Amino acid sequence: MREASIRRLGVADLAPLAMLERGQPRPWTVGQLEAALTTADGCVLGAEYGGALVGHAVVMRLPFEAELQAMLVAPVMRRYGLGTQLLEAARKQARRWGSERLLLEVRAGNAPAIALYRRCGFSEDGRRRGYYPLLVSVAGEVGAGAKREDAILMSRRP
């Protein structure tokens, strides 16, 4: 377990946040990240380790609930407990907002994330069949016979 410093990010953190996102198959755009950083109904939490931004979580306030819209830990920092720390910070934010539940959705094929969410008390509420488009490899290849991927809907009390 590595203890990261978790804090709310601001517009000054946009460049490192965008750099962290770039390594993803479907990264958020700079515009999307800036919108998340500046909306009154959201919060972007950052995990810093060794002076570098190594993870983030985007949480949005809904009328009665909060939604974890994105969470990312840099590949070299995975399996050290940073995802758990970010989820706990997201839960605290949802409690501050008075949210009844913290919602999220995850690709059905993302077994490590699903395991993390279950360990942190999230339960499956349902599925959206064929919700996610296919992920294309860095070489631009899609597996033979591939189809769209289901989204698993999960939630827990904050």
KOLMI-301575 format. One record per residue (C-alpha): residue number from 1; residue in three letters; x, y, z. Coordinates in Angstrom, 1 decimal, decimal comma, always signed. Example, Ala and Ser with C-alpha at 12.3 -4.5 7.8 and 13.67 -1.06 7.14 Angstrom:
REM residues 2
ATOM:num:residu:x:y:z
ATOM:1:ALA:+12,3:-4,5:+7,8
ATOM:2:SER:+13,7:-1,1:+7,1
REM end
This chain:
REM residues 158
ATOM:num:residu:x:y:z
ATOM:1:MET:+0,0:+0,0:+0,0
ATOM:2:ARG:+1,3:+3,4:-1,0
ATOM:3:GLU:-0,3:+6,4:+0,7
ATOM:4:ALA:-1,1:+9,1:-1,7
ATOM:5:SER:-2,0:+12,7:-1,0
ATOM:6:ILE:-5,6:+13,2:-2,2
ATOM:7:ARG:-6,9:+16,7:-2,9
ATOM:8:ARG:-9,5:+18,5:-4,9
ATOM:9:LEU:-8,0:+19,6:-8,3
ATOM:10:GLY:-8,5:+23,0:-9,9
ATOM:11:VAL:-7,9:+24,6:-13,3
ATOM:12:ALA:-4,2:+25,0:-12,5
ATOM:13:ASP:-4,0:+21,1:-12,5
ATOM:14:LEU:-5,4:+20,9:-16,1
ATOM:15:ALA:-2,1:+20,1:-17,8
ATOM:16:PRO:-1,0:+17,2:-15,6
ATOM:17:LEU:-4,6:+15,9:-15,5
ATOM:18:ALA:-4,6:+15,9:-19,4
ATOM:19:MET:-1,2:+14,2:-19,4
ATOM:20:LEU:-2,5:+11,4:-17,1
ATOM:21:GLU:-5,6:+10,9:-19,3
ATOM:22:ARG:-3,6:+10,7:-22,6
ATOM:23:GLY:-2,5:+7,1:-21,8
ATOM:24:GLN:-6,1:+5,8:-21,9
ATOM:25:PRO:-7,8:+4,2:-24,9
ATOM:26:ARG:-10,6:+6,8:-24,8
ATOM:27:PRO:-9,2:+9,8:-23,0
ATOM:28:TRP:-11,3:+12,7:-21,9
ATOM:29:THR:-10,6:+15,8:-24,0
ATOM:30:VAL:-9,0:+18,9:-22,4
ATOM:31:GLY:-12,4:+20,6:-22,8
ATOM:32:GLN:-14,2:+17,8:-20,9
ATOM:33:LEU:-11,6:+17,9:-18,1
ATOM:34:GLU:-11,8:+21,7:-17,9
ATOM:35:ALA:-15,6:+21,5:-17,6
ATOM:36:ALA:-15,3:+18,9:-14,9
ATOM:37:LEU:-12,8:+21,1:-13,0
ATOM:38:THR:-15,0:+24,2:-13,2
ATOM:39:THR:-18,6:+23,0:-12,7
ATOM:40:ALA:-20,3:+23,9:-9,5
ATOM:41:ASP:-21,9:+20,4:-9,5
ATOM:42:GLY:-18,7:+18,4:-9,6
ATOM:43:CYS:-15,4:+17,6:-8,0
ATOM:44:VAL:-12,2:+16,3:-9,5
ATOM:45:LEU:-10,1:+14,5:-6,9
ATOM:46:GLY:-6,4:+14,0:-7,6
ATOM:47:ALA:-4,0:+11,4:-6,1
ATOM:48:GLU:-0,4:+12,7:-5,8
ATOM:49:TYR:+2,6:+10,5:-5,0
ATOM:50:GLY:+6,2:+11,7:-5,1
ATOM:51:GLY:+5,0:+15,1:-6,3
ATOM:52:ALA:+3,3:+13,8:-9,4
ATOM:53:LEU:-0,4:+13,4:-10,2
ATOM:54:VAL:-0,8:+9,6:-10,5
ATOM:55:GLY:-4,6:+9,2:-10,3
ATOM:56:HIS:-7,9:+11,0:-10,4
ATOM:57:ALA:-11,6:+10,6:-9,8
ATOM:58:VAL:-14,4:+12,7:-11,3
ATOM:59:VAL:-17,5:+12,9:-9,1
ATOM:60:MET:-20,7:+14,8:-10,1
ATOM:61:ARG:-23,6:+15,8:-7,9
ATOM:62:LEU:-27,1:+14,8:-9,1
ATOM:63:PRO:-30,4:+15,8:-7,4
ATOM:64:PHE:-30,4:+12,9:-4,9
ATOM:65:GLU:-27,2:+10,9:-5,7
ATOM:66:ALA:-23,6:+11,4:-6,8
ATOM:67:GLU:-22,0:+9,7:-9,8
ATOM:68:LEU:-18,4:+8,6:-10,1
ATOM:69:GLN:-18,0:+9,5:-13,8
ATOM:70:ALA:-14,4:+8,5:-14,2
ATOM:71:MET:-11,5:+7,1:-12,1
ATOM:72:LEU:-8,0:+6,5:-13,3
ATOM:73:VAL:-4,8:+5,4:-11,7
ATOM:74:ALA:-1,5:+5,5:-13,7
ATOM:75:PRO:-0,6:+1,9:-14,8
ATOM:76:VAL:+2,7:+2,0:-12,9
ATOM:77:MET:+0,9:+2,9:-9,7
ATOM:78:ARG:-1,9:+0,3:-9,8
ATOM:79:ARG:-2,2:-2,4:-7,2
ATOM:80:TYR:-0,9:-0,1:-4,4
ATOM:81:GLY:-4,3:+1,0:-3,0
ATOM:82:LEU:-4,6:+4,3:-4,7
ATOM:83:GLY:-8,0:+3,3:-6,3
ATOM:84:THR:-9,3:+2,5:-2,8
ATOM:85:GLN:-8,1:+5,9:-1,5
ATOM:86:LEU:-9,7:+7,7:-4,4
ATOM:87:LEU:-13,0:+5,8:-3,9
ATOM:88:GLU:-13,0:+6,7:-0,2
ATOM:89:ALA:-12,4:+10,4:-1,1
ATOM:90:ALA:-15,3:+10,2:-3,6
ATOM:91:ARG:-17,6:+8,7:-0,9
ATOM:92:LYS:-16,7:+11,5:+1,5
ATOM:93:GLN:-17,5:+14,1:-1,2
ATOM:94:ALA:-20,9:+12,4:-1,8
ATOM:95:ARG:-21,6:+12,5:+1,9
ATOM:96:ARG:-20,7:+16,2:+2,1
ATOM:97:TRP:-23,3:+16,8:-0,7
ATOM:98:GLY:-25,9:+14,8:+1,2
ATOM:99:SER:-26,2:+12,2:-1,6
ATOM:100:GLU:-28,2:+9,1:-0,9
ATOM:101:ARG:-26,1:+6,8:-3,1
ATOM:102:LEU:-22,9:+6,9:-5,1
ATOM:103:LEU:-23,4:+5,5:-8,6
ATOM:104:LEU:-20,9:+4,3:-11,2
ATOM:105:GLU:-20,8:+2,2:-14,3
ATOM:106:VAL:-17,9:+0,0:-15,5
ATOM:107:ARG:-17,1:-2,0:-18,6
ATOM:108:ALA:-18,1:-5,6:-18,0
ATOM:109:GLY:-14,7:-6,7:-19,2
ATOM:110:ASN:-12,8:-4,6:-16,6
ATOM:111:ALA:-12,4:-7,3:-14,0
ATOM:112:PRO:-9,8:-5,4:-11,9
ATOM:113:ALA:-12,1:-2,4:-11,5
ATOM:114:ILE:-15,1:-4,6:-10,8
ATOM:115:ALA:-13,2:-6,4:-8,1
ATOM:116:LEU:-12,1:-3,1:-6,5
ATOM:117:TYR:-15,6:-1,7:-6,5
ATOM:118:ARG:-17,0:-4,9:-4,9
ATOM:119:ARG:-14,2:-4,8:-2,2
ATOM:120:CYS:-15,2:-1,2:-1,5
ATOM:121:GLY:-18,9:-2,2:-0,9
ATOM:122:PHE:-20,5:-1,5:-4,3
ATOM:123:SER:-23,1:-3,9:-5,6
ATOM:124:GLU:-24,4:-4,5:-9,0
ATOM:125:ASP:-27,7:-2,8:-9,8
ATOM:126:GLY:-28,1:-3,8:-13,5
ATOM:127:ARG:-26,6:-3,8:-16,9
ATOM:128:ARG:-26,8:-1,7:-20,1
ATOM:129:ARG:-26,4:-4,3:-22,9
ATOM:130:GLY:-24,0:-3,2:-25,7
ATOM:131:TYR:-23,4:+0,2:-24,1
ATOM:132:TYR:-19,7:+0,7:-24,7
ATOM:133:PRO:-18,1:+0,9:-28,1
ATOM:134:LEU:-15,3:-1,5:-28,8
ATOM:135:LEU:-11,8:-0,6:-27,5
ATOM:136:VAL:-9,3:-0,6:-30,3
ATOM:137:SER:-5,7:-1,7:-29,6
ATOM:138:VAL:-2,8:+0,7:-30,0
ATOM:139:ALA:-2,1:-0,9:-33,4
ATOM:140:GLY:-5,7:-0,1:-34,4
ATOM:141:GLU:-6,9:-3,7:-34,3
ATOM:142:VAL:-10,2:-5,0:-33,0
ATOM:143:GLY:-10,5:-8,7:-32,0
ATOM:144:ALA:-12,2:-11,0:-34,5
ATOM:145:GLY:-15,9:-11,4:-33,7
ATOM:146:ALA:-15,8:-8,5:-31,3
ATOM:147:LYS:-19,0:-6,6:-30,4
ATOM:148:ARG:-20,0:-3,8:-28,1
ATOM:149:GLU:-19,5:-4,3:-24,4
ATOM:150:ASP:-22,0:-4,2:-21,6
ATOM:151:ALA:-21,9:-1,6:-18,8
ATOM:152:ILE:-22,4:-2,9:-15,3
ATOM:153:LEU:-24,3:-0,4:-13,1
ATOM:154:MET:-23,1:-0,4:-9,5
ATOM:155:SER:-23,9:+1,7:-6,4
ATOM:156:ARG:-23,5:+2,0:-2,6
ATOM:157:ARG:-24,4:+4,3:+0,2
ATOM:158:PRO:-21,7:+6,9:+0,7
REM end
